[in-house]
């Protein structure tokens, strides 16, 4: 017997070794069977889409104004009323008209009274006056048209359609009647009927009036996806009226979202800005174009220019707010949404986004209040707000409220896979795995390519030690999204648990081919190589993991084991001592260090480490 060993047997260290031997063997068995799995994906909040815009088709003044009869009156009193109207002195003009009508109402006088009520935004009285004017014989030639206009302004589109149709029966070539009928159908997205009325109108006018009809016809063609005909109509409108901006916006809207399409759209906006340099809608649409191309800095500049040229341009402020929010400039984004809400307290979308900002800043009570306001403004019909309200409740661990909010969102909107997904996440947080699995499967029924739902199904199966189901779910997630690192990592871990090491190694290699900085993949690759007996490859992978994460204790332990196996005790001990410097209470590392000291023949150091373990865990049942 060697002298050193004889001394060891004579000293009190032997009982310590006997007591602790079972402990470190148990710890090492557990320690070297583990591999890292990725955490499950984050919740999916809902973002509101950016507002779209085209300049109002009516801003060229075509067909939008009611017609007065006083303009061609020979009665001096009527002529005076016409002068008051020209001076925009509506109250005086109306008072004189009502006084004159009291002497004897005529159809033309009642028509003008209706026009004056419209100027004052008293639409119900205007409609009544036009009805009365149209009932008197001889009737004002303008009253039927004005009646349709007032009814449309009141939102009574069906009545407006009947009024315009009656007008056209009396005046078959009434250009404005045809155009306004088309406009109602265009607003309703009844594109075939809209196109029919606009096409009929083209033979009834020329010049700028025809240009307006062509522009609207092009909008109808675009709605019908008759893009070539829409392009020709837009171009024809521009030929008739070269300074007409709206058809140029229309041409830009026809361009595809490709590099060439965006280039051609930019050319149209450049032409518009050349015609009208300070025209806010040009910059608004430039912002949308840049945003779709991913050039957020240029988009922000464009939206800011739109606001600079028209400070009241709410759509530009809204989209600017969304862009700033996406870039996490939450303070500036909040300023835009607050501006909108201050002027329009009923703007539900801005309140929704104020909720998003509050949630991102963990101001959960403010977020709840904002989402509730948005929901109330939509009379409870705001599924996206309910979904995001659920996210807030989940963050506050008010799980029953979160579940209720997600279920409300799913009831309001079908399909709504995001609501079911986040419902499943909440169930997972409560360890209600069966309920979570049902929610994820519903999300997948609604969207079979929902890779996050497949991933979390894999997590549940793994949690239940059902490796076969976990592998199937992770493989599905990876098939949908090949660059899904968490799913590929977890798939590889499941392969390794099934001792399918070649497949696990292939998955880790695939991960690292896409991202060489993925430390967890290097660590797991090292473990897989170690379990297949390929020590050189295992060492290389573990050193890669430590280069990326110098304080990765698990990588240190595995690498130390490999180094000790080839008797490189100095480096192995250095690694383990560094690991203990990070957490001196880690008994698993300390047991491994003691064992390595013993293998290196440093018996005194080994004894010291075992004694420290006994002091750290004197009541551990595995020691007694």
VOTOR-87140 format. One record per residue (C-alpha): x negated, y negated, z negated; residue in one letter. Coordinates in steps of 0.5 Angstrom, whole numbers, always signed. Last residue first. Layout:
<vexnu <X, Y, Z>, "a">
...
//
This chain:
<vexnu <+55, -21, -14>, "x">
<vexnu <+52, -24, -8>, "x">
<vexnu <+57, -23, -3>, "x">
<vexnu <+62, -26, -8>, "x">
<vexnu <+59, -33, -8>, "x">
<vexnu <+59, -36, -15>, "x">
<vexnu <+51, -38, -15>, "x">
<vexnu <+52, -41, -8>, "x">
<vexnu <+47, -47, -7>, "x">
<vexnu <+43, -44, -13>, "x">
<vexnu <+42, -37, -10>, "x">
<vexnu <+41, -40, -3>, "x">
<vexnu <+35, -44, -7>, "x">
<vexnu <+32, -38, -10>, "x">
<vexnu <+32, -35, -3>, "x">
<vexnu <+28, -40, +0>, "x">
<vexnu <+23, -40, -5>, "x">
<vexnu <+22, -33, -4>, "x">
<vexnu <+21, -34, +3>, "x">
<vexnu <+16, -39, +2>, "x">
<vexnu <+12, -35, -3>, "x">
<vexnu <+13, -29, +2>, "x">
<vexnu <+9, -32, +8>, "x">
<vexnu <+8, -26, +12>, "x">
<vexnu <+11, -29, +18>, "x">
<vexnu <+17, -24, +18>, "x">
<vexnu <+18, -26, +11>, "x">
<vexnu <+18, -34, +13>, "x">
<vexnu <+23, -32, +18>, "x">
<vexnu <+28, -28, +14>, "x">
<vexnu <+27, -34, +9>, "x">
<vexnu <+29, -39, +15>, "x">
<vexnu <+35, -35, +17>, "x">
<vexnu <+37, -35, +10>, "x">
<vexnu <+37, -42, +10>, "x">
<vexnu <+40, -43, +17>, "x">
<vexnu <+46, -39, +14>, "x">
<vexnu <+46, -43, +8>, "x">
<vexnu <+47, -50, +11>, "x">
<vexnu <+47, -54, +4>, "x">
<vexnu <+40, -58, +7>, "x">
<vexnu <+44, -61, +13>, "x">
<vexnu <+40, -65, +18>, "x">
<vexnu <+33, -63, +15>, "x">
<vexnu <+36, -56, +15>, "x">
<vexnu <+36, -56, +22>, "x">
<vexnu <+29, -59, +22>, "x">
<vexnu <+26, -53, +18>, "x">
<vexnu <+29, -48, +22>, "x">
<vexnu <+26, -51, +29>, "x">
<vexnu <+19, -52, +25>, "x">
<vexnu <+20, -45, +23>, "x">
<vexnu <+21, -42, +30>, "x">
<vexnu <+15, -46, +32>, "x">
<vexnu <+10, -43, +27>, "x">
<vexnu <+13, -36, +27>, "x">
<vexnu <+11, -35, +35>, "x">
<vexnu <+12, -28, +33>, "x">
<vexnu <+15, -26, +40>, "x">
<vexnu <+21, -24, +36>, "x">
<vexnu <+20, -31, +32>, "x">
<vexnu <+21, -35, +38>, "x">
<vexnu <+27, -32, +40>, "x">
<vexnu <+30, -32, +33>, "x">
<vexnu <+28, -40, +33>, "x">
<vexnu <+31, -41, +40>, "x">
<vexnu <+38, -38, +37>, "x">
<vexnu <+38, -42, +31>, "x">
<vexnu <+35, -49, +34>, "x">
<vexnu <+41, -48, +39>, "x">
<vexnu <+46, -47, +34>, "x">
<vexnu <+43, -53, +30>, "x">
<vexnu <+44, -58, +36>, "x">
<vexnu <+40, -64, +33>, "x">
<vexnu <+36, -65, +39>, "x">
<vexnu <+42, -65, +44>, "x">
<vexnu <+40, -66, +51>, "x">
<vexnu <+33, -63, +50>, "x">
<vexnu <+36, -58, +45>, "x">
<vexnu <+41, -55, +51>, "x">
<vexnu <+35, -55, +56>, "x">
<vexnu <+31, -51, +51>, "x">
<vexnu <+36, -47, +50>, "x">
<vexnu <+37, -45, +57>, "x">
<vexnu <+29, -44, +58>, "x">
<vexnu <+29, -39, +52>, "x">
<vexnu <+35, -35, +54>, "x">
<vexnu <+32, -35, +61>, "x">
<vexnu <+25, -32, +58>, "x">
<vexnu <+29, -28, +53>, "x">
<vexnu <+33, -24, +58>, "x">
<vexnu <+36, -18, +53>, "x">
<vexnu <+43, -19, +56>, "x">
<vexnu <+45, -22, +49>, "x">
<vexnu <+40, -27, +50>, "x">
<vexnu <+42, -29, +57>, "x">
<vexnu <+49, -30, +55>, "x">
<vexnu <+47, -34, +49>, "x">
<vexnu <+42, -39, +53>, "x">
<vexnu <+48, -40, +58>, "x">
<vexnu <+52, -42, +52>, "x">
<vexnu <+47, -47, +50>, "x">
<vexnu <+46, -49, +57>, "x">
<vexnu <+54, -50, +58>, "x">
<vexnu <+55, -54, +51>, "x">
<vexnu <+49, -59, +53>, "x">
<vexnu <+53, -61, +60>, "x">
<vexnu <+47, -66, +62>, "x">
<vexnu <+46, -61, +69>, "x">
<vexnu <+53, -63, +71>, "x">
<vexnu <+56, -60, +78>, "x">
<vexnu <+50, -54, +78>, "x">
<vexnu <+51, -54, +71>, "x">
<vexnu <+58, -52, +71>, "x">
<vexnu <+57, -46, +77>, "x">
<vexnu <+51, -44, +73>, "x">
<vexnu <+56, -43, +66>, "x">
<vexnu <+61, -39, +71>, "x">
<vexnu <+56, -35, +74>, "x">
<vexnu <+53, -33, +67>, "x">
<vexnu <+60, -31, +64>, "x">
<vexnu <+61, -27, +71>, "x">
<vexnu <+54, -23, +69>, "x">
<vexnu <+56, -23, +62>, "x">
<vexnu <+62, -19, +62>, "x">
<vexnu <+62, -17, +55>, "x">
<vexnu <+69, -18, +54>, "x">
<vexnu <+67, -24, +49>, "x">
<vexnu <+62, -26, +55>, "x">
<vexnu <+68, -27, +60>, "x">
<vexnu <+72, -31, +55>, "x">
<vexnu <+66, -36, +54>, "x">
<vexnu <+66, -36, +61>, "x">
<vexnu <+73, -38, +62>, "x">
<vexnu <+72, -43, +56>, "x">
<vexnu <+66, -47, +60>, "x">
<vexnu <+70, -47, +66>, "x">
<vexnu <+76, -50, +63>, "x">
<vexnu <+72, -55, +60>, "x">
<vexnu <+69, -57, +66>, "x">
<vexnu <+74, -58, +71>, "x">
<vexnu <+71, -59, +77>, "x">
<vexnu <+74, -53, +81>, "x">
<vexnu <+81, -56, +79>, "x">
<vexnu <+87, -52, +81>, "x">
<vexnu <+83, -45, +82>, "x">
<vexnu <+79, -47, +75>, "x">
<vexnu <+86, -48, +72>, "x">
<vexnu <+88, -41, +74>, "x">
<vexnu <+82, -38, +72>, "x">
<vexnu <+83, -41, +65>, "x">
<vexnu <+90, -38, +65>, "x">
<vexnu <+88, -31, +67>, "x">
<vexnu <+82, -31, +62>, "x">
<vexnu <+86, -33, +56>, "x">
<vexnu <+91, -28, +58>, "x">
<vexnu <+86, -22, +58>, "x">
<vexnu <+83, -25, +52>, "x">
<vexnu <+89, -25, +48>, "x">
<vexnu <+85, -27, +41>, "x">
<vexnu <+91, -31, +39>, "x">
<vexnu <+87, -37, +39>, "x">
<vexnu <+85, -35, +46>, "x">
<vexnu <+92, -34, +48>, "x">
<vexnu <+93, -41, +46>, "x">
<vexnu <+87, -44, +49>, "x">
<vexnu <+89, -41, +55>, "x">
<vexnu <+96, -44, +55>, "x">
<vexnu <+92, -50, +54>, "x">
<vexnu <+88, -50, +60>, "x">
<vexnu <+94, -48, +64>, "x">
<vexnu <+98, -54, +62>, "x">
<vexnu <+92, -58, +63>, "x">
<vexnu <+91, -55, +71>, "x">
<vexnu <+99, -58, +72>, "x">
<vexnu <+99, -55, +79>, "x">
<vexnu <+105, -51, +78>, "x">
<vexnu <+109, -57, +77>, "x">
<vexnu <+116, -57, +74>, "x">
<vexnu <+115, -49, +73>, "x">
<vexnu <+108, -51, +70>, "x">
<vexnu <+111, -56, +65>, "x">
<vexnu <+116, -51, +63>, "x">
<vexnu <+110, -46, +62>, "x">
<vexnu <+107, -51, +57>, "x">
<vexnu <+113, -52, +53>, "x">
<vexnu <+114, -45, +52>, "x">
<vexnu <+107, -44, +50>, "x">
<vexnu <+107, -50, +45>, "x">
<vexnu <+114, -46, +42>, "x">
<vexnu <+110, -40, +41>, "x">
<vexnu <+104, -43, +39>, "x">
<vexnu <+107, -47, +33>, "x">
<vexnu <+100, -49, +30>, "x">
<vexnu <+103, -56, +28>, "x">
<vexnu <+98, -59, +33>, "x">
<vexnu <+100, -54, +38>, "x">
<vexnu <+107, -56, +38>, "x">
<vexnu <+105, -63, +39>, "x">
<vexnu <+101, -61, +45>, "x">
<vexnu <+107, -57, +48>, "x">
<vexnu <+111, -63, +47>, "x">
<vexnu <+106, -67, +51>, "x">
<vexnu <+106, -62, +57>, "x">
<vexnu <+114, -62, +57>, "x">
<vexnu <+114, -70, +57>, "x">
<vexnu <+108, -70, +63>, "x">
<vexnu <+112, -64, +67>, "x">
<vexnu <+118, -69, +68>, "x">
<vexnu <+123, -66, +73>, "x">
<vexnu <+128, -68, +71>, "x">
<vexnu <+128, -75, +67>, "x">
<vexnu <+133, -77, +62>, "x">
<vexnu <+133, -70, +58>, "x">
<vexnu <+125, -70, +59>, "x">
<vexnu <+124, -76, +55>, "x">
<vexnu <+129, -75, +50>, "x">
<vexnu <+125, -68, +49>, "x">
<vexnu <+119, -72, +48>, "x">
<vexnu <+122, -77, +43>, "x">
<vexnu <+125, -72, +39>, "x">
<vexnu <+118, -68, +39>, "x">
<vexnu <+115, -74, +37>, "x">
<vexnu <+120, -76, +31>, "x">
<vexnu <+119, -69, +28>, "x">
<vexnu <+111, -69, +29>, "x">
<vexnu <+110, -76, +25>, "x">
<vexnu <+103, -74, +25>, "x">
<vexnu <+102, -82, +26>, "x">
<vexnu <+98, -80, +33>, "x">
<vexnu <+104, -76, +34>, "x">
<vexnu <+109, -81, +33>, "x">
<vexnu <+105, -86, +38>, "x">
<vexnu <+105, -80, +43>, "x">
<vexnu <+112, -79, +42>, "x">
<vexnu <+113, -87, +44>, "x">
<vexnu <+109, -86, +50>, "x">
<vexnu <+114, -81, +52>, "x">
<vexnu <+120, -85, +50>, "x">
<vexnu <+117, -91, +54>, "x">
<vexnu <+117, -86, +60>, "x">
<vexnu <+124, -84, +60>, "x">
<vexnu <+127, -91, +60>, "x">
<vexnu <+134, -90, +60>, "x">
<vexnu <+136, -92, +53>, "x">
<vexnu <+140, -99, +55>, "x">
<vexnu <+134, -101, +59>, "x">
<vexnu <+133, -107, +54>, "x">
<vexnu <+133, -102, +48>, "x">
<vexnu <+128, -98, +51>, "x">
<vexnu <+123, -103, +52>, "x">
<vexnu <+124, -106, +45>, "x">
<vexnu <+123, -99, +42>, "x">
<vexnu <+117, -99, +46>, "x">
<vexnu <+114, -105, +43>, "x">
<vexnu <+116, -104, +36>, "x">
<vexnu <+113, -97, +36>, "x">
<vexnu <+107, -100, +39>, "x">
<vexnu <+107, -105, +34>, "x">
<vexnu <+107, -100, +28>, "x">
<vexnu <+102, -96, +32>, "x">
<vexnu <+97, -101, +32>, "x">
<vexnu <+91, -96, +34>, "x">
<vexnu <+88, -101, +39>, "x">
<vexnu <+90, -96, +45>, "x">
<vexnu <+97, -96, +42>, "x">
<vexnu <+98, -103, +41>, "x">
<vexnu <+96, -104, +49>, "x">
<vexnu <+101, -99, +51>, "x">
<vexnu <+106, -102, +47>, "x">
<vexnu <+105, -109, +50>, "x">
<vexnu <+105, -105, +57>, "x">
<vexnu <+112, -102, +55>, "x">
<vexnu <+114, -110, +53>, "x">
<vexnu <+112, -112, +60>, "x">
<vexnu <+116, -106, +63>, "x">
<vexnu <+122, -108, +60>, "x">
<vexnu <+122, -116, +62>, "x">
<vexnu <+128, -118, +58>, "x">
<vexnu <+125, -123, +54>, "x">
<vexnu <+123, -127, +61>, "x">
<vexnu <+119, -133, +60>, "x">
<vexnu <+116, -131, +53>, "x">
<vexnu <+116, -124, +56>, "x">
<vexnu <+112, -126, +62>, "x">
<vexnu <+106, -130, +58>, "x">
<vexnu <+106, -124, +53>, "x">
<vexnu <+104, -119, +59>, "x">
<vexnu <+99, -124, +61>, "x">
<vexnu <+96, -125, +55>, "x">
<vexnu <+96, -118, +53>, "x">
<vexnu <+92, -116, +59>, "x">
<vexnu <+87, -121, +57>, "x">
<vexnu <+86, -118, +50>, "x">
<vexnu <+86, -111, +53>, "x">
<vexnu <+80, -111, +57>, "x">
<vexnu <+80, -104, +58>, "x">
<vexnu <+79, -104, +65>, "x">
<vexnu <+86, -100, +66>, "x">
<vexnu <+89, -106, +62>, "x">
<vexnu <+86, -111, +66>, "x">
<vexnu <+89, -108, +72>, "x">
<vexnu <+96, -107, +69>, "x">
<vexnu <+95, -115, +67>, "x">
<vexnu <+93, -117, +74>, "x">
<vexnu <+99, -113, +76>, "x">
<vexnu <+104, -117, +72>, "x">
<vexnu <+101, -123, +73>, "x">
<vexnu <+102, -123, +80>, "x">
<vexnu <+109, -120, +79>, "x">
<vexnu <+110, -126, +75>, "x">
<vexnu <+108, -132, +80>, "x">
<vexnu <+110, -138, +76>, "x">
<vexnu <+103, -140, +76>, "x">
<vexnu <+103, -140, +84>, "x">
<vexnu <+96, -142, +87>, "x">
<vexnu <+92, -140, +81>, "x">
<vexnu <+97, -134, +79>, "x">
<vexnu <+95, -132, +87>, "x">
<vexnu <+88, -133, +86>, "x">
<vexnu <+88, -129, +79>, "x">
<vexnu <+91, -123, +83>, "x">
<vexnu <+85, -124, +88>, "x">
<vexnu <+80, -124, +83>, "x">
<vexnu <+82, -118, +80>, "x">
<vexnu <+83, -114, +86>, "x">
<vexnu <+76, -116, +88>, "x">
<vexnu <+73, -114, +81>, "x">
<vexnu <+78, -107, +82>, "x">
<vexnu <+75, -105, +88>, "x">
<vexnu <+78, -98, +88>, "x">
<vexnu <+81, -98, +95>, "x">
<vexnu <+88, -99, +92>, "x">
<vexnu <+86, -104, +88>, "x">
<vexnu <+83, -108, +94>, "x">
<vexnu <+90, -108, +98>, "x">
<vexnu <+94, -109, +92>, "x">
<vexnu <+90, -115, +90>, "x">
<vexnu <+90, -118, +98>, "x">
<vexnu <+98, -117, +97>, "x">
<vexnu <+98, -122, +91>, "x">
<vexnu <+93, -126, +95>, "x">
<vexnu <+97, -127, +101>, "x">
<vexnu <+103, -128, +96>, "x">
<vexnu <+100, -134, +93>, "x">
<vexnu <+99, -138, +100>, "x">
<vexnu <+94, -143, +98>, "x">
<vexnu <+91, -143, +105>, "x">
<vexnu <+97, -142, +110>, "x">
<vexnu <+95, -141, +117>, "x">
<vexnu <+88, -139, +115>, "x">
<vexnu <+91, -135, +109>, "x">
<vexnu <+95, -131, +114>, "x">
<vexnu <+90, -129, +119>, "x">
<vexnu <+85, -127, +113>, "x">
<vexnu <+91, -123, +111>, "x">
<vexnu <+92, -120, +117>, "x">
<vexnu <+85, -118, +118>, "x">
<vexnu <+85, -115, +111>, "x">
<vexnu <+90, -110, +114>, "x">
<vexnu <+86, -108, +119>, "x">
<vexnu <+80, -107, +115>, "x">
<vexnu <+85, -103, +110>, "x">
<vexnu <+87, -98, +115>, "x">
<vexnu <+80, -97, +118>, "x">
<vexnu <+78, -95, +111>, "x">
<vexnu <+84, -91, +109>, "x">
<vexnu <+91, -93, +106>, "x">
<vexnu <+94, -93, +112>, "x">
<vexnu <+96, -99, +116>, "x">
<vexnu <+104, -101, +116>, "x">
<vexnu <+104, -106, +110>, "x">
<vexnu <+99, -110, +114>, "x">
<vexnu <+104, -111, +120>, "x">
<vexnu <+109, -113, +115>, "x">
<vexnu <+105, -118, +112>, "x">
<vexnu <+104, -121, +119>, "x">
<vexnu <+111, -120, +120>, "x">
<vexnu <+112, -125, +114>, "x">
<vexnu <+108, -130, +116>, "x">
<vexnu <+111, -134, +122>, "x">
<vexnu <+106, -139, +124>, "x">
<vexnu <+106, -135, +131>, "x">
<vexnu <+114, -136, +132>, "x">
<vexnu <+116, -132, +138>, "x">
<vexnu <+110, -128, +139>, "x">
<vexnu <+110, -127, +131>, "x">
<vexnu <+117, -124, +132>, "x">
<vexnu <+115, -119, +138>, "x">
<vexnu <+109, -117, +134>, "x">
<vexnu <+113, -115, +128>, "x">
<vexnu <+118, -111, +133>, "x">
<vexnu <+113, -108, +136>, "x">
<vexnu <+110, -105, +129>, "x">
<vexnu <+117, -103, +127>, "x">
<vexnu <+118, -99, +133>, "x">
<vexnu <+111, -96, +132>, "x">
<vexnu <+113, -94, +125>, "x">
<vexnu <+119, -91, +126>, "x">
<vexnu <+119, -89, +119>, "x">
<vexnu <+126, -90, +118>, "x">
<vexnu <+124, -95, +112>, "x">
<vexnu <+119, -98, +117>, "x">
<vexnu <+125, -99, +123>, "x">
<vexnu <+129, -103, +118>, "x">
<vexnu <+123, -107, +116>, "x">
<vexnu <+122, -108, +123>, "x">
<vexnu <+129, -110, +124>, "x">
<vexnu <+128, -115, +119>, "x">
<vexnu <+123, -118, +123>, "x">
<vexnu <+126, -118, +129>, "x">
<vexnu <+132, -122, +126>, "x">
<vexnu <+128, -127, +124>, "x">
<vexnu <+124, -128, +130>, "x">
<vexnu <+131, -129, +134>, "x">
<vexnu <+132, -135, +129>, "x">
<vexnu <+125, -137, +131>, "x">
<vexnu <+127, -137, +138>, "x">
<vexnu <+133, -134, +141>, "x">
<vexnu <+140, -132, +139>, "x">
<vexnu <+146, -127, +140>, "x">
<vexnu <+142, -122, +144>, "x">
<vexnu <+138, -120, +138>, "x">
<vexnu <+144, -119, +133>, "x">
<vexnu <+146, -112, +136>, "x">
<vexnu <+139, -109, +134>, "x">
<vexnu <+140, -113, +127>, "x">
<vexnu <+147, -109, +126>, "x">
<vexnu <+144, -102, +128>, "x">
<vexnu <+138, -103, +124>, "x">
<vexnu <+141, -104, +118>, "x">
<vexnu <+146, -98, +119>, "x">
<vexnu <+140, -94, +120>, "x">
<vexnu <+136, -96, +114>, "x">
<vexnu <+141, -96, +109>, "x">
<vexnu <+136, -98, +104>, "x">
<vexnu <+142, -102, +100>, "x">
<vexnu <+138, -108, +101>, "x">
<vexnu <+137, -106, +108>, "x">
<vexnu <+145, -105, +109>, "x">
<vexnu <+146, -112, +106>, "x">
<vexnu <+141, -115, +110>, "x">
<vexnu <+144, -112, +116>, "x">
<vexnu <+151, -115, +115>, "x">
<vexnu <+147, -122, +114>, "x">
<vexnu <+144, -121, +121>, "x">
<vexnu <+151, -119, +124>, "x">
<vexnu <+154, -125, +121>, "x">
<vexnu <+149, -130, +122>, "x">
<vexnu <+149, -128, +130>, "x">
<vexnu <+157, -129, +130>, "x">
<vexnu <+158, -126, +137>, "x">
<vexnu <+164, -122, +136>, "x">
<vexnu <+167, -128, +132>, "x">
<vexnu <+174, -126, +130>, "x">
<vexnu <+172, -119, +129>, "x">
<vexnu <+165, -121, +127>, "x">
<vexnu <+168, -125, +121>, "x">
<vexnu <+173, -119, +119>, "x">
<vexnu <+166, -115, +119>, "x">
<vexnu <+163, -120, +115>, "x">
<vexnu <+168, -121, +109>, "x">
<vexnu <+169, -113, +109>, "x">
<vexnu <+161, -113, +108>, "x">
<vexnu <+161, -118, +103>, "x">
<vexnu <+167, -114, +99>, "x">
<vexnu <+162, -108, +99>, "x">
<vexnu <+156, -112, +97>, "x">
<vexnu <+160, -115, +91>, "x">
<vexnu <+153, -117, +88>, "x">
<vexnu <+155, -125, +86>, "x">
<vexnu <+150, -127, +92>, "x">
<vexnu <+153, -122, +97>, "x">
<vexnu <+160, -125, +95>, "x">
<vexnu <+158, -132, +96>, "x">
<vexnu <+155, -130, +103>, "x">
<vexnu <+161, -126, +105>, "x">
<vexnu <+165, -132, +103>, "x">
<vexnu <+161, -137, +107>, "x">
<vexnu <+161, -133, +113>, "x">
<vexnu <+169, -133, +113>, "x">
<vexnu <+169, -141, +111>, "x">
<vexnu <+165, -143, +117>, "x">
<vexnu <+170, -143, +122>, "x">
<vexnu <+175, -147, +117>, "x">
<vexnu <+182, -144, +118>, "x">
<vexnu <+187, -148, +122>, "x">
<vexnu <+191, -145, +118>, "x">
<vexnu <+189, -144, +111>, "x">
<vexnu <+188, -137, +108>, "x">
<vexnu <+180, -138, +110>, "x">
<vexnu <+180, -144, +105>, "x">
<vexnu <+183, -141, +100>, "x">
<vexnu <+178, -135, +100>, "x">
<vexnu <+173, -140, +100>, "x">
<vexnu <+175, -144, +94>, "x">
<vexnu <+176, -138, +90>, "x">
<vexnu <+169, -135, +92>, "x">
<vexnu <+166, -142, +90>, "x">
<vexnu <+169, -142, +83>, "x">
<vexnu <+166, -135, +82>, "x">
<vexnu <+159, -137, +84>, "x">
<vexnu <+158, -143, +80>, "x">
<vexnu <+151, -144, +82>, "x">
<vexnu <+151, -151, +82>, "x">
<vexnu <+150, -151, +90>, "x">
<vexnu <+155, -145, +90>, "x">
<vexnu <+160, -150, +87>, "x">
<vexnu <+158, -155, +93>, "x">
<vexnu <+159, -150, +98>, "x">
<vexnu <+166, -148, +96>, "x">
<vexnu <+168, -155, +96>, "x">
<vexnu <+166, -155, +103>, "x">
<vexnu <+170, -150, +105>, "x">
<vexnu <+176, -153, +101>, "x">
<vexnu <+175, -159, +105>, "x">
<vexnu <+175, -155, +112>, "x">
<vexnu <+181, -151, +110>, "x">
<vexnu <+185, -157, +108>, "x">
<vexnu <+187, -159, +101>, "x">
<vexnu <+192, -165, +101>, "x">
<vexnu <+191, -171, +96>, "x">
<vexnu <+188, -167, +91>, "x">
<vexnu <+183, -164, +96>, "x">
<vexnu <+180, -172, +96>, "x">
<vexnu <+179, -172, +89>, "x">
<vexnu <+176, -165, +89>, "x">
<vexnu <+171, -167, +94>, "x">
<vexnu <+170, -174, +91>, "x">
<vexnu <+168, -170, +84>, "x">
<vexnu <+164, -165, +88>, "x">
<vexnu <+160, -170, +92>, "x">
<vexnu <+158, -173, +85>, "x">
<vexnu <+156, -167, +82>, "x">
<vexnu <+152, -165, +88>, "x">
<vexnu <+148, -171, +88>, "x">
<vexnu <+143, -167, +93>, "x">
<vexnu <+142, -173, +97>, "x">
<vexnu <+144, -170, +103>, "x">
<vexnu <+150, -167, +99>, "x">
<vexnu <+152, -175, +97>, "x">
<vexnu <+151, -177, +105>, "x">
<vexnu <+156, -171, +107>, "x">
<vexnu <+161, -174, +101>, "x">
<vexnu <+160, -180, +104>, "x">
<vexnu <+162, -177, +111>, "x">
<vexnu <+168, -174, +108>, "x">
<vexnu <+170, -181, +106>, "x">
<vexnu <+169, -184, +112>, "x">
<vexnu <+173, -179, +116>, "x">
<vexnu <+170, -177, +122>, "x">
<vexnu <+167, -170, +119>, "x">
<vexnu <+161, -167, +123>, "x">
<vexnu <+157, -165, +117>, "x">
<vexnu <+163, -165, +112>, "x">
<vexnu <+164, -158, +115>, "x">
<vexnu <+158, -155, +111>, "x">
<vexnu <+155, -148, +112>, "x">
<vexnu <+152, -144, +106>, "x">
<vexnu <+145, -143, +106>, "x">
<vexnu <+141, -136, +107>, "x">
<vexnu <+142, -135, +115>, "x">
<vexnu <+135, -137, +116>, "x">
<vexnu <+131, -141, +111>, "x">
<vexnu <+124, -138, +113>, "x">
<vexnu <+124, -136, +105>, "x">
<vexnu <+130, -131, +107>, "x">
<vexnu <+125, -125, +108>, "x">
<vexnu <+122, -126, +101>, "x">
<vexnu <+115, -125, +101>, "x">
<vexnu <+113, -118, +100>, "x">
<vexnu <+111, -115, +94>, "x">
<vexnu <+109, -109, +90>, "x">
<vexnu <+109, -108, +82>, "x">
<vexnu <+104, -104, +80>, "x">
<vexnu <+106, -97, +77>, "x">
<vexnu <+107, -96, +69>, "x">
<vexnu <+102, -92, +66>, "x">
<vexnu <+104, -86, +62>, "x">
<vexnu <+100, -83, +57>, "x">
<vexnu <+97, -76, +58>, "x">
<vexnu <+94, -73, +51>, "x">
<vexnu <+87, -70, +51>, "x">
<vexnu <+85, -64, +53>, "x">
<vexnu <+83, -58, +49>, "x">
<vexnu <+76, -57, +46>, "x">
<vexnu <+71, -54, +49>, "x">
<vexnu <+69, -47, +47>, "x">
<vexnu <+62, -46, +44>, "x">
<vexnu <+59, -39, +43>, "x">
<vexnu <+59, -35, +37>, "x">
<vexnu <+56, -28, +36>, "x">
<vexnu <+50, -30, +33>, "x">
<vexnu <+52, -33, +26>, "x">
<vexnu <+57, -27, +24>, "x">
<vexnu <+52, -22, +24>, "x">
<vexnu <+46, -27, +21>, "x">
<vexnu <+51, -28, +16>, "x">
<vexnu <+52, -21, +14>, "x">
<vexnu <+45, -19, +14>, "x">
<vexnu <+43, -26, +10>, "x">
<vexnu <+48, -24, +5>, "x">
<vexnu <+47, -16, +4>, "x">
<vexnu <+39, -18, +3>, "x">
<vexnu <+41, -23, -2>, "x">
<vexnu <+41, -18, -8>, "x">
<vexnu <+35, -14, -6>, "x">
<vexnu <+31, -20, -4>, "x">
<vexnu <+32, -23, -11>, "x">
<vexnu <+31, -17, -15>, "x">
<vexnu <+24, -16, -11>, "x">
<vexnu <+22, -23, -13>, "x">
<vexnu <+21, -22, -20>, "x">
<vexnu <+14, -20, -19>, "x">
<vexnu <+11, -13, -19>, "x">
<vexnu <+14, -11, -12>, "x">
<vexnu <+11, -17, -9>, "x">
<vexnu <+4, -16, -12>, "x">
<vexnu <+4, -9, -9>, "x">
<vexnu <+6, -12, -2>, "x">
<vexnu <+0, -17, -2>, "x">
<vexnu <-5, -11, -4>, "x">
<vexnu <-3, -7, +2>, "x">
<vexnu <+0, +0, +0>, "x">
//
